[in-house]
Amino acid sequence: MASIFEPSLPTPDLSHLTRADYEHVYEPAEDTFLLLDALEKDAQELRQLKPQVCLEIGSGSGCVSSFLGALLPSSSALYLCTDINQHACRCTKATGSQNKVTLEPIIASLASPLQHRLANQIDILVFNPPYVPTTSDEADAAQVTSGISGAWAGGKSGMELTNILLSSVPKLLSPGGRFYLVGVVQNGVEEIRQRMRQAHGLDSEIVLERRAGRERLWVVKFFKAAAPS
Ligand SMILES: C[S@@+](CC[C@H](N)C(=O)[O-])C[C@H]1O[C@@H](n2cnc3c(N)ncnc32)[C@H](O)[C@@H]1O
């Protein structure tokens, strides 16, 4: 009898990346893999969306966007990525090529150069942000130096950078678009969900939660609330 379960997709091939790359670029870890699992869990829903434009913010190694490309094999979607770290953008491009997915990395902060031209056009938006609570000074310095510390230094409650993006998500998402955000318990996921609902009319659902060492990670999905009938 045919199985109703699809076999799980392999993690993208990262064998071209070296120790030297990971001195500058975030090496995929439990948070990355939880995000892959969340996207895979929603594979059917994401395929049905027939996405045209995907955007990963903070693409790092390029592992997540390469996985997304493999998850949507027959789609002709554009896979845009941003990262403030130039080494991350180089690795993202290389990881796309290694996995036969055309990724278009842009050295930029958040969605800044795309904000207006891609207003209401992003079908799948993904962000595994620097979510570790640090001092604001540490987070600011990490943003200025655009190096490896930008992968984790999140400032107050680990939310300083993420909060900037959250307010622009409603403008970026297409009507049926989905936004996947990774975080840890210290970020306060219920407060984030409530704020997004009240201030921006976005509904949400926790897709996955997992303990990884000392971290309790979650992935939440936001989407525009259905208009009342
Ligand atoms: C936790 S890492 C995630 C990397 C990769 N997406 C993954 O899941 O393995 C966070 C990434 O965000 C990037 N980043 C930090 N600040 C950023 C900003 N203002 N705009 C875009 N990317 C940023 C970092 O350079 C880093 O690559």
The ligand as an ORCA input file, in Angstrom:
! r2SCAN-3c Opt
* xyz 0 1
  C      20.814     33.074     13.484
  S      21.610     33.491     11.962
  C      20.603     32.550     10.833
  C      21.332     32.141      9.573
  C      20.546     31.184      8.680
  N      19.318     31.783      8.203
  C      20.222     29.916      9.416
  O      19.038     29.731      9.789
  O      21.133     29.114      9.636
  C      21.066     35.179     11.703
  C      21.532     35.795     10.395
  O      20.996     37.128     10.315
  C      21.974     37.976      9.753
  N      21.645     39.375     10.124
  C      21.905     40.041     11.274
  N      21.448     41.288     11.202
  C      20.856     41.427      9.989
  C      20.180     42.499      9.334
  N      20.027     43.710      9.904
  N      19.705     42.281      8.092
  C      19.859     41.088      7.461
  N      20.500     40.035      8.045
  C      20.973     40.200      9.297
  C      23.275     37.461     10.326
  O      24.405     37.923      9.603
  C      23.039     35.950     10.241
  O      23.458     35.448      9.000
*
